[in-house]
């Protein structure tokens, strides 16, 4: 991705990006942010760093972020860009007066509500039946039950040896591409679908012309027609599954976190539905954080931010689709 030709002060923004020590995926995100800001900058005839508080908040709305977490990262980048512009003499504007602390509550104000769609477990299964290649369908169920890892590595590294049926309790030993390991409980449905997937020999549920056959591999998610020793699927497989899901679900905003967040709502209900008082407390949120590997402030000490987790939970969705719960955190 590159900056569009009509980006306001394109040379200044390019100079700022070259000053950053960042990875390729972060650079892509920042380029996208500057490109999105182009419309408003040209309407106002001013750069981001010359905007006042009202104009900046209009910009935050225009980003159409689906979550306060993603918006927090975007606002943080914009603030750093403004500070850099001031330090380098591109602007004297110090009147932005944004909050000194950008909280999740503040970011939630600018979340693009129309982009947020959650799915029940029942809805997910109905859509999964529409996938011809069941690897893509089971991939989504893995996301729904908290398995992901960077580059979908926890999913793509799965082998049957990593799954255990212990007296009706099903466990998955997960490993990401950095060697980080954890164990979570999964549903019997996911266990049996993974076992079945491990035995499938081709991409199509029914024999047809042009179908591909899987290479012999201990990985559950097998590569089709591998012509070398490289028999493991890459992140592009997961991206392809999500692209197909956008069409099947008729939701062009669908991303991995859409499915994960939907799964979190289901899991919360599973944790409390047998209780007389269906209360979501810190203990429940810690279990959610552990299963979905999310909401941690520091991976080393596993400190859970209940503020982050609260903003990931859609109470209205749970109450409407599963049952009435109470948040006590």
ZADO-1210 file (C-alpha; in nm, 4 decimals, padded with zeros to 6 digits):
<atoms>
<atom x="00.0000" y="00.0000" z="00.0000" code="UNK" pos="1"/>
<atom x="00.1148" y="00.3556" z="-00.0752" code="UNK" pos="2"/>
<atom x="-00.0146" y="00.7038" z="00.0008" code="UNK" pos="3"/>
<atom x="-00.2739" y="00.8305" z="-00.2464" code="UNK" pos="4"/>
<atom x="-00.1705" y="01.1152" z="-00.4747" code="UNK" pos="5"/>
<atom x="-00.4292" y="01.3501" z="-00.3234" code="UNK" pos="6"/>
<atom x="-00.3127" y="01.2996" z="00.0369" code="UNK" pos="7"/>
<atom x="-00.2830" y="01.6379" z="00.2097" code="UNK" pos="8"/>
<atom x="00.0838" y="01.7348" z="00.2599" code="UNK" pos="9"/>
<atom x="00.1899" y="01.4020" z="00.1140" code="UNK" pos="10"/>
<atom x="00.5618" y="01.4822" z="00.1371" code="UNK" pos="11"/>
<atom x="00.5379" y="01.5646" z="00.5090" code="UNK" pos="12"/>
<atom x="00.3480" y="01.2421" z="00.5835" code="UNK" pos="13"/>
<atom x="00.5998" y="01.0367" z="00.3849" code="UNK" pos="14"/>
<atom x="00.8823" y="01.2011" z="00.5789" code="UNK" pos="15"/>
<atom x="00.7087" y="01.1188" z="00.9071" code="UNK" pos="16"/>
<atom x="00.6603" y="00.7524" z="00.8113" code="UNK" pos="17"/>
<atom x="01.0278" y="00.7174" z="00.7132" code="UNK" pos="18"/>
<atom x="01.1238" y="00.8429" z="01.0615" code="UNK" pos="19"/>
<atom x="00.9446" y="00.5508" z="01.2277" code="UNK" pos="20"/>
<atom x="01.1071" y="00.2199" z="01.3163" code="UNK" pos="21"/>
<atom x="00.8111" y="-00.0071" z="01.2478" code="UNK" pos="22"/>
<atom x="00.7264" y="-00.3423" z="01.0921" code="UNK" pos="23"/>
<atom x="00.5602" y="-00.3807" z="00.7520" code="UNK" pos="24"/>
<atom x="00.2139" y="-00.4583" z="00.8925" code="UNK" pos="25"/>
<atom x="00.2225" y="-00.1414" z="01.1081" code="UNK" pos="26"/>
<atom x="00.3331" y="00.0649" z="00.8084" code="UNK" pos="27"/>
<atom x="00.0365" y="-00.0661" z="00.6095" code="UNK" pos="28"/>
<atom x="-00.1984" y="00.0338" z="00.8919" code="UNK" pos="29"/>
<atom x="-00.0536" y="00.3862" z="00.9105" code="UNK" pos="30"/>
<atom x="-00.0690" y="00.4347" z="00.5338" code="UNK" pos="31"/>
<atom x="-00.4340" y="00.3328" z="00.5453" code="UNK" pos="32"/>
<atom x="-00.5016" y="00.5859" z="00.8231" code="UNK" pos="33"/>
<atom x="-00.3488" y="00.8734" z="00.6288" code="UNK" pos="34"/>
<atom x="-00.5413" y="00.7693" z="00.3175" code="UNK" pos="35"/>
<atom x="-00.8688" y="00.7616" z="00.5128" code="UNK" pos="36"/>
<atom x="-00.7988" y="01.1079" z="00.6534" code="UNK" pos="37"/>
<atom x="-00.7569" y="01.2523" z="00.3035" code="UNK" pos="38"/>
<atom x="-01.1272" y="01.3296" z="00.2466" code="UNK" pos="39"/>
<atom x="-01.1687" y="01.5289" z="00.5675" code="UNK" pos="40"/>
<atom x="-00.8313" y="01.7054" z="00.5318" code="UNK" pos="41"/>
<atom x="-00.9237" y="01.8238" z="00.1832" code="UNK" pos="42"/>
<atom x="-01.2709" y="01.9296" z="00.3001" code="UNK" pos="43"/>
<atom x="-01.1174" y="02.1373" z="00.5820" code="UNK" pos="44"/>
<atom x="-00.8177" y="02.2379" z="00.3700" code="UNK" pos="45"/>
<atom x="-00.5864" y="02.1588" z="00.6581" code="UNK" pos="46"/>
<atom x="-00.3572" y="01.8824" z="00.7764" code="UNK" pos="47"/>
<atom x="-00.4431" y="01.6633" z="01.0739" code="UNK" pos="48"/>
<atom x="-00.1878" y="01.8539" z="01.2820" code="UNK" pos="49"/>
<atom x="-00.3755" y="02.1827" z="01.2248" code="UNK" pos="50"/>
<atom x="-00.7177" y="02.0484" z="01.3242" code="UNK" pos="51"/>
<atom x="-00.8903" y="02.1524" z="01.6468" code="UNK" pos="52"/>
<atom x="-01.0565" y="01.9105" z="01.8911" code="UNK" pos="53"/>
<atom x="-01.3946" y="01.9125" z="01.7157" code="UNK" pos="54"/>
<atom x="-01.2342" y="01.8450" z="01.3775" code="UNK" pos="55"/>
<atom x="-01.0147" y="01.5689" z="01.5180" code="UNK" pos="56"/>
<atom x="-01.3155" y="01.3977" z="01.6720" code="UNK" pos="57"/>
<atom x="-01.4921" y="01.4246" z="01.3366" code="UNK" pos="58"/>
<atom x="-01.1888" y="01.2458" z="01.1944" code="UNK" pos="59"/>
<atom x="-01.2164" y="00.9715" z="01.4570" code="UNK" pos="60"/>
<atom x="-01.5782" y="00.9114" z="01.3510" code="UNK" pos="61"/>
<atom x="-01.4780" y="00.9006" z="00.9843" code="UNK" pos="62"/>
<atom x="-01.2316" y="00.6149" z="01.0443" code="UNK" pos="63"/>
<atom x="-01.5319" y="00.3819" z="01.0938" code="UNK" pos="64"/>
<atom x="-01.3458" y="00.1661" z="01.3447" code="UNK" pos="65"/>
<atom x="-01.5449" y="-00.1376" z="01.4602" code="UNK" pos="66"/>
<atom x="-01.3985" y="-00.1467" z="01.8128" code="UNK" pos="67"/>
<atom x="-01.2573" y="00.0883" z="02.0785" code="UNK" pos="68"/>
<atom x="-00.9358" y="-00.1154" z="02.0781" code="UNK" pos="69"/>
<atom x="-00.8584" y="-00.0513" z="01.7121" code="UNK" pos="70"/>
<atom x="-00.9642" y="00.3119" z="01.7484" code="UNK" pos="71"/>
<atom x="-00.7364" y="00.3585" z="02.0491" code="UNK" pos="72"/>
<atom x="-00.4386" y="00.2518" z="01.8368" code="UNK" pos="73"/>
<atom x="-00.5434" y="00.4884" z="01.5564" code="UNK" pos="74"/>
<atom x="-00.5883" y="00.7852" z="01.7912" code="UNK" pos="75"/>
<atom x="-00.2513" y="00.7104" z="01.9495" code="UNK" pos="76"/>
<atom x="-00.0870" y="00.7235" z="01.6063" code="UNK" pos="77"/>
<atom x="-00.2607" y="01.0519" z="01.5202" code="UNK" pos="78"/>
<atom x="-00.1499" y="01.2106" z="01.8501" code="UNK" pos="79"/>
<atom x="00.2120" y="01.1025" z="01.7884" code="UNK" pos="80"/>
<atom x="00.1953" y="01.2494" z="01.4381" code="UNK" pos="81"/>
<atom x="00.0703" y="01.5832" z="01.5770" code="UNK" pos="82"/>
<atom x="00.3453" y="01.5878" z="01.8417" code="UNK" pos="83"/>
<atom x="00.6069" y="01.5144" z="01.5751" code="UNK" pos="84"/>
<atom x="00.4715" y="01.7952" z="01.3536" code="UNK" pos="85"/>
<atom x="00.4903" y="02.0430" z="01.6440" code="UNK" pos="86"/>
<atom x="00.8430" y="01.9337" z="01.7355" code="UNK" pos="87"/>
<atom x="00.9581" y="01.9719" z="01.3737" code="UNK" pos="88"/>
<atom x="00.7997" y="02.3134" z="01.3201" code="UNK" pos="89"/>
<atom x="00.5261" y="02.2146" z="01.0769" code="UNK" pos="90"/>
<atom x="00.2568" y="02.3667" z="01.2963" code="UNK" pos="91"/>
<atom x="00.2146" y="02.5990" z="01.5925" code="UNK" pos="92"/>
<atom x="-00.1287" y="02.4607" z="01.6670" code="UNK" pos="93"/>
<atom x="-00.1391" y="02.3457" z="02.0279" code="UNK" pos="94"/>
<atom x="-00.5129" y="02.3827" z="02.0692" code="UNK" pos="95"/>
<atom x="-00.6190" y="02.0230" z="02.0042" code="UNK" pos="96"/>
<atom x="-00.6865" y="01.9718" z="02.3747" code="UNK" pos="97"/>
<atom x="-00.7677" y="01.6034" z="02.3437" code="UNK" pos="98"/>
<atom x="-00.7943" y="01.4162" z="02.6746" code="UNK" pos="99"/>
<atom x="-00.4543" y="01.3623" z="02.8322" code="UNK" pos="100"/>
<atom x="-00.5483" y="00.9963" z="02.8789" code="UNK" pos="101"/>
<atom x="-00.7172" y="00.8210" z="02.5864" code="UNK" pos="102"/>
<atom x="-00.9409" y="00.5687" z="02.7621" code="UNK" pos="103"/>
<atom x="-01.1542" y="00.2927" z="02.6133" code="UNK" pos="104"/>
<atom x="-01.4632" y="00.4839" z="02.7257" code="UNK" pos="105"/>
<atom x="-01.3496" y="00.7832" z="02.5215" code="UNK" pos="106"/>
<atom x="-01.2731" y="00.5660" z="02.2166" code="UNK" pos="107"/>
<atom x="-01.6101" y="00.3920" z="02.2433" code="UNK" pos="108"/>
<atom x="-01.7751" y="00.7251" z="02.1642" code="UNK" pos="109"/>
<atom x="-01.6437" y="00.7068" z="01.8064" code="UNK" pos="110"/>
<atom x="-01.6973" y="00.3385" z="01.7287" code="UNK" pos="111"/>
<atom x="-01.8757" y="00.2779" z="01.3993" code="UNK" pos="112"/>
<atom x="-02.1783" y="00.0874" z="01.5257" code="UNK" pos="113"/>
<atom x="-02.3037" y="-00.0132" z="01.1808" code="UNK" pos="114"/>
<atom x="-01.9881" y="-00.2199" z="01.1276" code="UNK" pos="115"/>
<atom x="-02.0444" y="-00.4334" z="01.4368" code="UNK" pos="116"/>
<atom x="-02.2225" y="-00.7595" z="01.3665" code="UNK" pos="117"/>
<atom x="-02.2085" y="-01.0571" z="01.6017" code="UNK" pos="118"/>
<atom x="-02.3144" y="-01.4144" z="01.5277" code="UNK" pos="119"/>
<atom x="-02.4632" y="-01.6802" z="01.7522" code="UNK" pos="120"/>
<atom x="-02.3198" y="-02.0298" z="01.7525" code="UNK" pos="121"/>
<atom x="-02.6306" y="-02.1527" z="01.5725" code="UNK" pos="122"/>
<atom x="-02.5874" y="-01.8907" z="01.3006" code="UNK" pos="123"/>
<atom x="-02.2208" y="-01.9830" z="01.2615" code="UNK" pos="124"/>
<atom x="-02.3039" y="-02.3504" z="01.2041" code="UNK" pos="125"/>
<atom x="-02.5666" y="-02.2620" z="00.9450" code="UNK" pos="126"/>
<atom x="-02.3099" y="-02.0589" z="00.7506" code="UNK" pos="127"/>
<atom x="-02.0415" y="-02.3270" z="00.7916" code="UNK" pos="128"/>
<atom x="-02.2607" y="-02.5682" z="00.5946" code="UNK" pos="129"/>
<atom x="-02.2334" y="-02.3373" z="00.2930" code="UNK" pos="130"/>
<atom x="-01.8555" y="-02.3788" z="00.2590" code="UNK" pos="131"/>
<atom x="-01.7482" y="-02.6360" z="00.0008" code="UNK" pos="132"/>
<atom x="-01.3986" y="-02.6716" z="00.1488" code="UNK" pos="133"/>
<atom x="-01.4589" y="-02.7712" z="00.5112" code="UNK" pos="134"/>
<atom x="-01.1128" y="-02.6557" z="00.6122" code="UNK" pos="135"/>
<atom x="-01.2476" y="-02.3001" z="00.5852" code="UNK" pos="136"/>
<atom x="-01.5578" y="-02.3836" z="00.7889" code="UNK" pos="137"/>
<atom x="-01.3634" y="-02.5509" z="01.0714" code="UNK" pos="138"/>
<atom x="-01.1133" y="-02.2638" z="01.0641" code="UNK" pos="139"/>
<atom x="-01.4002" y="-02.0294" z="01.1593" code="UNK" pos="140"/>
<atom x="-01.5116" y="-02.2580" z="01.4418" code="UNK" pos="141"/>
<atom x="-01.1553" y="-02.2544" z="01.5775" code="UNK" pos="142"/>
<atom x="-01.1655" y="-01.8731" z="01.5843" code="UNK" pos="143"/>
<atom x="-01.5071" y="-01.8851" z="01.7498" code="UNK" pos="144"/>
<atom x="-01.3693" y="-02.1042" z="02.0300" code="UNK" pos="145"/>
<atom x="-01.0592" y="-01.8944" z="02.0972" code="UNK" pos="146"/>
<atom x="-00.7897" y="-02.0531" z="01.8801" code="UNK" pos="147"/>
<atom x="-00.5912" y="-01.8128" z="01.6627" code="UNK" pos="148"/>
<atom x="-00.2315" y="-01.7067" z="01.7311" code="UNK" pos="149"/>
<atom x="-00.0296" y="-01.4626" z="01.5232" code="UNK" pos="150"/>
<atom x="-00.0814" y="-01.5427" z="01.1561" code="UNK" pos="151"/>
<atom x="-00.3430" y="-01.8013" z="01.2648" code="UNK" pos="152"/>
<atom x="-00.0483" y="-02.0133" z="01.3795" code="UNK" pos="153"/>
<atom x="-00.2347" y="-02.1832" z="01.6663" code="UNK" pos="154"/>
<atom x="-00.4826" y="-02.3162" z="01.4101" code="UNK" pos="155"/>
<atom x="-00.2365" y="-02.4087" z="01.1373" code="UNK" pos="156"/>
<atom x="-00.0003" y="-02.5839" z="01.3830" code="UNK" pos="157"/>
<atom x="-00.2760" y="-02.8139" z="01.5138" code="UNK" pos="158"/>
<atom x="-00.2176" y="-03.1890" z="01.4980" code="UNK" pos="159"/>
<atom x="-00.4329" y="-03.4706" z="01.6327" code="UNK" pos="160"/>
<atom x="-00.1594" y="-03.5364" z="01.8884" code="UNK" pos="161"/>
<atom x="-00.2420" y="-03.1919" z="02.0323" code="UNK" pos="162"/>
<atom x="-00.6029" y="-03.2903" z="02.1050" code="UNK" pos="163"/>
<atom x="-00.7130" y="-03.4896" z="02.4082" code="UNK" pos="164"/>
<atom x="-01.0419" y="-03.6429" z="02.5159" code="UNK" pos="165"/>
<atom x="-01.0184" y="-03.6785" z="02.8929" code="UNK" pos="166"/>
<atom x="-01.3392" y="-03.8413" z="03.0134" code="UNK" pos="167"/>
<atom x="-01.5547" y="-03.6165" z="02.7998" code="UNK" pos="168"/>
<atom x="-01.3451" y="-03.3021" z="02.8573" code="UNK" pos="169"/>
<atom x="-01.1809" y="-03.2002" z="02.5317" code="UNK" pos="170"/>
<atom x="-00.8489" y="-03.0158" z="02.5435" code="UNK" pos="171"/>
<atom x="-00.6348" y="-02.8536" z="02.2748" code="UNK" pos="172"/>
<atom x="-00.2622" y="-02.7907" z="02.3242" code="UNK" pos="173"/>
<atom x="-00.1864" y="-02.4796" z="02.1215" code="UNK" pos="174"/>
<atom x="00.1450" y="-02.3459" z="01.9898" code="UNK" pos="175"/>
<atom x="00.1920" y="-02.0198" z="01.8013" code="UNK" pos="176"/>
<atom x="00.4706" y="-01.9322" z="01.5588" code="UNK" pos="177"/>
<atom x="00.6840" y="-01.7880" z="01.8386" code="UNK" pos="178"/>
<atom x="00.6725" y="-02.1047" z="02.0478" code="UNK" pos="179"/>
<atom x="00.4215" y="-01.9686" z="02.3006" code="UNK" pos="180"/>
<atom x="00.2164" y="-02.2612" z="02.4341" code="UNK" pos="181"/>
<atom x="-00.1149" y="-02.2812" z="02.6124" code="UNK" pos="182"/>
<atom x="-00.3940" y="-02.5336" z="02.6718" code="UNK" pos="183"/>
<atom x="-00.7647" y="-02.4592" z="02.6413" code="UNK" pos="184"/>
<atom x="-01.0840" y="-02.6579" z="02.6665" code="UNK" pos="185"/>
<atom x="-01.2793" y="-02.6917" z="02.3421" code="UNK" pos="186"/>
<atom x="-01.6271" y="-02.8211" z="02.2651" code="UNK" pos="187"/>
<atom x="-01.6917" y="-03.1801" z="02.1655" code="UNK" pos="188"/>
<atom x="-01.8271" y="-03.0440" z="01.8349" code="UNK" pos="189"/>
<atom x="-01.4959" y="-02.8768" z="01.7499" code="UNK" pos="190"/>
<atom x="-01.3013" y="-03.1851" z="01.8588" code="UNK" pos="191"/>
<atom x="-01.4981" y="-03.4193" z="01.6317" code="UNK" pos="192"/>
<atom x="-01.4881" y="-03.1773" z="01.3397" code="UNK" pos="193"/>
<atom x="-01.1105" y="-03.1495" z="01.3727" code="UNK" pos="194"/>
<atom x="-01.0811" y="-03.5283" z="01.3886" code="UNK" pos="195"/>
<atom x="-01.2980" y="-03.5629" z="01.0793" code="UNK" pos="196"/>
<atom x="-01.1042" y="-03.2922" z="00.8965" code="UNK" pos="197"/>
<atom x="-00.7799" y="-03.4777" z="00.9665" code="UNK" pos="198"/>
<atom x="-00.9173" y="-03.7746" z="00.7713" code="UNK" pos="199"/>
<atom x="-01.0584" y="-03.5837" z="00.4714" code="UNK" pos="200"/>
<atom x="-00.8573" y="-03.6329" z="00.1517" code="UNK" pos="201"/>
<atom x="-00.9770" y="-03.3481" z="-00.0735" code="UNK" pos="202"/>
<atom x="-01.1039" y="-02.9905" z="-00.0731" code="UNK" pos="203"/>
<atom x="-01.4576" y="-03.0730" z="-00.1859" code="UNK" pos="204"/>
<atom x="-01.7296" y="-03.2486" z="00.0144" code="UNK" pos="205"/>
<atom x="-01.8445" y="-03.4163" z="-00.3082" code="UNK" pos="206"/>
<atom x="-01.6181" y="-03.5480" z="-00.5885" code="UNK" pos="207"/>
<atom x="-01.6007" y="-03.2982" z="-00.8735" code="UNK" pos="208"/>
<atom x="-01.3774" y="-03.1920" z="-01.1580" code="UNK" pos="209"/>
<atom x="-01.0883" y="-02.9711" z="-01.0523" code="UNK" pos="210"/>
<atom x="-01.0954" y="-03.0579" z="-00.6843" code="UNK" pos="211"/>
<atom x="-00.7596" y="-03.0685" z="-00.5052" code="UNK" pos="212"/>
<atom x="-00.6251" y="-03.3487" z="-00.2892" code="UNK" pos="213"/>
<atom x="-00.4445" y="-03.2998" z="00.0381" code="UNK" pos="214"/>
<atom x="-00.0809" y="-03.3873" z="00.0893" code="UNK" pos="215"/>
<atom x="00.0105" y="-03.6486" z="00.3464" code="UNK" pos="216"/>
<atom x="00.0728" y="-03.4525" z="00.6653" code="UNK" pos="217"/>
<atom x="00.0261" y="-03.4705" z="01.0414" code="UNK" pos="218"/>
<atom x="-00.1201" y="-03.1188" z="01.0384" code="UNK" pos="219"/>
<atom x="-00.4995" y="-03.1222" z="01.0673" code="UNK" pos="220"/>
<atom x="-00.5309" y="-02.8316" z="00.8237" code="UNK" pos="221"/>
<atom x="-00.3559" y="-02.9909" z="00.5293" code="UNK" pos="222"/>
<atom x="-00.2104" y="-02.8248" z="00.2245" code="UNK" pos="223"/>
<atom x="-00.3598" y="-02.9189" z="-00.1126" code="UNK" pos="224"/>
<atom x="-00.1368" y="-03.0488" z="-00.3913" code="UNK" pos="225"/>
<atom x="00.1891" y="-02.9606" z="-00.2166" code="UNK" pos="226"/>
<atom x="00.4776" y="-03.0083" z="-00.4605" code="UNK" pos="227"/>
<atom x="00.7631" y="-02.9651" z="-00.2141" code="UNK" pos="228"/>
<atom x="00.8607" y="-03.0397" z="00.1427" code="UNK" pos="229"/>
<atom x="00.6757" y="-02.7244" z="00.2496" code="UNK" pos="230"/>
<atom x="00.3562" y="-02.8972" z="00.3608" code="UNK" pos="231"/>
<atom x="00.2226" y="-02.6426" z="00.6115" code="UNK" pos="232"/>
<atom x="-00.0418" y="-02.3856" z="00.5261" code="UNK" pos="233"/>
<atom x="00.0390" y="-02.0180" z="00.5720" code="UNK" pos="234"/>
<atom x="-00.1610" y="-01.7192" z="00.6947" code="UNK" pos="235"/>
<atom x="-00.2920" y="-01.6647" z="00.3405" code="UNK" pos="236"/>
<atom x="-00.5130" y="-01.9705" z="00.3957" code="UNK" pos="237"/>
<atom x="-00.6860" y="-01.7953" z="00.6867" code="UNK" pos="238"/>
<atom x="-00.7205" y="-01.4752" z="00.4863" code="UNK" pos="239"/>
<atom x="-00.8825" y="-01.6754" z="00.2069" code="UNK" pos="240"/>
<atom x="-01.1263" y="-01.8331" z="00.4545" code="UNK" pos="241"/>
<atom x="-01.2272" y="-01.4888" z="00.5820" code="UNK" pos="242"/>
<atom x="-01.2664" y="-01.3538" z="00.2277" code="UNK" pos="243"/>
<atom x="-01.5035" y="-01.6410" z="00.1508" code="UNK" pos="244"/>
<atom x="-01.6861" y="-01.5785" z="00.4787" code="UNK" pos="245"/>
<atom x="-01.7473" y="-01.2145" z="00.3828" code="UNK" pos="246"/>
<atom x="-01.9423" y="-01.3387" z="00.0810" code="UNK" pos="247"/>
<atom x="-02.1218" y="-01.6271" z="00.2545" code="UNK" pos="248"/>
<atom x="-02.2148" y="-01.4150" z="00.5597" code="UNK" pos="249"/>
<atom x="-02.2931" y="-01.1148" z="00.3344" code="UNK" pos="250"/>
<atom x="-02.0792" y="-00.8932" z="00.5586" code="UNK" pos="251"/>
<atom x="-01.7897" y="-00.7094" z="00.3937" code="UNK" pos="252"/>
<atom x="-01.6723" y="-00.5873" z="00.7371" code="UNK" pos="253"/>
<atom x="-01.6189" y="-00.9414" z="00.8670" code="UNK" pos="254"/>
<atom x="-01.2706" y="-01.0042" z="01.0069" code="UNK" pos="255"/>
<atom x="-01.1168" y="-01.2606" z="01.2418" code="UNK" pos="256"/>
<atom x="-01.2117" y="-01.0589" z="01.5501" code="UNK" pos="257"/>
<atom x="-01.5758" y="-01.0577" z="01.4341" code="UNK" pos="258"/>
<atom x="-01.5859" y="-01.4344" z="01.4772" code="UNK" pos="259"/>
<atom x="-01.3742" y="-01.4322" z="01.7937" code="UNK" pos="260"/>
<atom x="-01.5888" y="-01.1680" z="01.9652" code="UNK" pos="261"/>
<atom x="-01.9009" y="-01.3626" z="01.8680" code="UNK" pos="262"/>
<atom x="-01.7476" y="-01.6695" z="02.0287" code="UNK" pos="263"/>
<atom x="-01.6720" y="-01.4760" z="02.3460" code="UNK" pos="264"/>
<atom x="-02.0409" y="-01.3906" z="02.3833" code="UNK" pos="265"/>
<atom x="-02.1316" y="-01.7593" z="02.3495" code="UNK" pos="266"/>
<atom x="-01.8589" y="-01.8663" z="02.5929" code="UNK" pos="267"/>
<atom x="-01.9686" y="-01.6151" z="02.8573" code="UNK" pos="268"/>
<atom x="-02.3198" y="-01.7549" z="02.8369" code="UNK" pos="269"/>
<atom x="-02.1870" y="-02.1118" z="02.8655" code="UNK" pos="270"/>
<atom x="-02.0012" y="-02.0151" z="03.1835" code="UNK" pos="271"/>
<atom x="-02.3037" y="-01.8637" z="03.3567" code="UNK" pos="272"/>
<atom x="-02.6124" y="-02.0293" z="03.2095" code="UNK" pos="273"/>
<atom x="-02.6343" y="-02.3017" z="03.4771" code="UNK" pos="274"/>
<atom x="-02.6137" y="-02.0450" z="03.7580" code="UNK" pos="275"/>
<atom x="-02.9255" y="-01.9178" z="03.9284" code="UNK" pos="276"/>
<atom x="-02.7775" y="-01.5664" z="03.9256" code="UNK" pos="277"/>
<atom x="-02.6153" y="-01.5187" z="03.5856" code="UNK" pos="278"/>
<atom x="-02.3470" y="-01.2714" z="03.6893" code="UNK" pos="279"/>
<atom x="-02.0339" y="-01.1915" z="03.4880" code="UNK" pos="280"/>
<atom x="-01.7619" y="-01.1101" z="03.7416" code="UNK" pos="281"/>
<atom x="-01.3823" y="-01.0885" z="03.7377" code="UNK" pos="282"/>
<atom x="-01.3466" y="-01.4664" z="03.7658" code="UNK" pos="283"/>
<atom x="-01.5586" y="-01.5135" z="03.4525" code="UNK" pos="284"/>
<atom x="-01.3619" y="-01.2485" z="03.2619" code="UNK" pos="285"/>
<atom x="-01.0325" y="-01.4141" z="03.3602" code="UNK" pos="286"/>
<atom x="-01.1577" y="-01.7378" z="03.2046" code="UNK" pos="287"/>
<atom x="-01.2558" y="-01.5497" z="02.8893" code="UNK" pos="288"/>
<atom x="-00.9120" y="-01.3845" z="02.8744" code="UNK" pos="289"/>
<atom x="-00.7417" y="-01.7220" z="02.9126" code="UNK" pos="290"/>
<atom x="-00.9479" y="-01.9016" z="02.6474" code="UNK" pos="291"/>
<atom x="-00.9358" y="-01.6221" z="02.3883" code="UNK" pos="292"/>
<atom x="-00.5843" y="-01.5055" z="02.4785" code="UNK" pos="293"/>
<atom x="-00.7016" y="-01.1458" z="02.4991" code="UNK" pos="294"/>
<atom x="-00.7327" y="-00.8559" z="02.7416" code="UNK" pos="295"/>
<atom x="-00.3857" y="-00.8979" z="02.8897" code="UNK" pos="296"/>
<atom x="-00.1892" y="-00.5845" z="02.9683" code="UNK" pos="297"/>
<atom x="00.1365" y="-00.7775" z="03.0008" code="UNK" pos="298"/>
<atom x="00.1868" y="-01.1274" z="02.8640" code="UNK" pos="299"/>
<atom x="00.4662" y="-01.1945" z="03.1145" code="UNK" pos="300"/>
<atom x="00.2588" y="-01.1593" z="03.4282" code="UNK" pos="301"/>
<atom x="-00.0782" y="-01.2332" z="03.2665" code="UNK" pos="302"/>
<atom x="-00.2380" y="-00.9268" z="03.4241" code="UNK" pos="303"/>
<atom x="-00.5933" y="-00.8973" z="03.2912" code="UNK" pos="304"/>
<atom x="-00.7372" y="-00.5557" z="03.2092" code="UNK" pos="305"/>
<atom x="-01.1044" y="-00.5842" z="03.2986" code="UNK" pos="306"/>
<atom x="-01.1624" y="-00.2467" z="03.1332" code="UNK" pos="307"/>
<atom x="-01.0461" y="-00.3823" z="02.7973" code="UNK" pos="308"/>
<atom x="-01.2563" y="-00.6960" z="02.8343" code="UNK" pos="309"/>
<atom x="-01.5701" y="-00.5052" z="02.9323" code="UNK" pos="310"/>
<atom x="-01.5519" y="-00.3151" z="02.6052" code="UNK" pos="311"/>
<atom x="-01.5277" y="-00.6404" z="02.4100" code="UNK" pos="312"/>
<atom x="-01.8514" y="-00.7707" z="02.5586" code="UNK" pos="313"/>
<atom x="-02.1811" y="-00.6889" z="02.3922" code="UNK" pos="314"/>
<atom x="-02.4363" y="-00.7244" z="02.6726" code="UNK" pos="315"/>
<atom x="-02.7286" y="-00.6439" z="02.4448" code="UNK" pos="316"/>
<atom x="-02.6269" y="-00.9239" z="02.2073" code="UNK" pos="317"/>
<atom x="-02.6008" y="-01.1804" z="02.4885" code="UNK" pos="318"/>
<atom x="-02.9286" y="-01.0723" z="02.6470" code="UNK" pos="319"/>
<atom x="-03.1117" y="-01.0828" z="02.3137" code="UNK" pos="320"/>
<atom x="-02.9701" y="-01.4075" z="02.1760" code="UNK" pos="321"/>
<atom x="-02.8706" y="-01.6235" z="02.4746" code="UNK" pos="322"/>
<atom x="-03.0249" y="-01.4990" z="02.7985" code="UNK" pos="323"/>
<atom x="-03.0235" y="-01.2237" z="03.0579" code="UNK" pos="324"/>
<atom x="-02.6927" y="-01.1671" z="03.2380" code="UNK" pos="325"/>
<atom x="-02.5634" y="-00.9066" z="03.4850" code="UNK" pos="326"/>
<atom x="-02.2203" y="-00.7440" z="03.4627" code="UNK" pos="327"/>
<atom x="-02.0533" y="-00.7040" z="03.8038" code="UNK" pos="328"/>
<atom x="-01.6979" y="-00.5841" z="03.7328" code="UNK" pos="329"/>
</atoms>
